[in-house]
Amino acid sequence: MSDTLLFLDQALDVGMRELECLVSGEVEEAERLAAERGRLISMLDAYKPKPEAVDFLREKLFKLQSLQGQLTNEAKKLHSKLKDDLKRTKQENKRLSGYAGSFRCGKPQSRFITRTS
């Protein structure tokens, strides 16, 4: 059981760090931590809890489930922010491309005269 609790505590700790990374916008680090958290949770499958420890483990799992909900909400916020940024950039590019025709010059001409006889 101590291994199970250790893995759950580590998964909760890694999940909290992942949430902090998502809030601060460090997506790459959050992705690495998510993989680590997934690895820790998958290691729990190998352990069979004792009947007297089930309630304690259930409490930890509910905390982990709540943390997953927070992570999902934060990821949705980041997704919508990125979507809005992309939309705004696309509109800005479209607006700026309208000015492209007014700045075009003709063919460059030489300042020197070439005489052909």
ChimeraX attribute file (.defattr): number of C-alpha atoms within 10 A of each C-alpha:
attribute: neighborCount
match mode: 1-to-1
recipient: residues
	/A:1	13
	/A:2	9
	/A:3	12
	/A:4	19
	/A:5	16
	/A:6	13
	/A:7	19
	/A:8	22
	/A:9	16
	/A:10	16
	/A:11	21
	/A:12	22
	/A:13	14
	/A:14	21
	/A:15	23
	/A:16	18
	/A:17	16
	/A:18	24
	/A:19	24
	/A:20	15
	/A:21	17
	/A:22	20
	/A:23	16
	/A:24	10
	/A:25	14
	/A:26	13
	/A:27	15
	/A:28	11
	/A:29	13
	/A:30	22
	/A:31	14
	/A:32	13
	/A:33	20
	/A:34	19
	/A:35	12
	/A:36	17
	/A:37	21
	/A:38	14
	/A:39	13
	/A:40	20
	/A:41	17
	/A:42	11
	/A:43	14
	/A:44	16
	/A:45	9
	/A:46	8
	/A:47	10
	/A:48	10
	/A:49	15
	/A:50	9
	/A:51	7
	/A:52	8
	/A:53	12
	/A:54	13
	/A:55	10
	/A:56	10
	/A:57	17
	/A:58	11
	/A:59	11
	/A:60	16
	/A:61	15
	/A:62	11
	/A:63	14
	/A:64	20
	/A:65	13
	/A:66	12
	/A:67	17
	/A:68	16
	/A:69	12
	/A:70	15
	/A:71	21
	/A:72	13
	/A:73	13
	/A:74	17
	/A:75	17
	/A:76	12
	/A:77	14
	/A:78	16
	/A:79	12
	/A:80	12
	/A:81	12
	/A:82	12
	/A:83	12
	/A:84	12
	/A:85	12
	/A:86	12
	/A:87	12
	/A:88	12
	/A:89	12
	/A:90	12
	/A:91	12
	/A:92	11
	/A:93	11
	/A:94	11
	/A:95	11
	/A:96	10
	/A:97	11
	/A:98	9
	/A:99	10
	/A:100	9
	/A:101	8
	/A:102	8
	/A:103	7
	/A:104	8
	/A:105	7
	/A:106	6
	/A:107	6
	/A:108	6
	/A:109	7
	/A:110	7
	/A:111	6
	/A:112	6
	/A:113	7
	/A:114	7
	/A:115	5
	/A:116	4
	/A:117	3
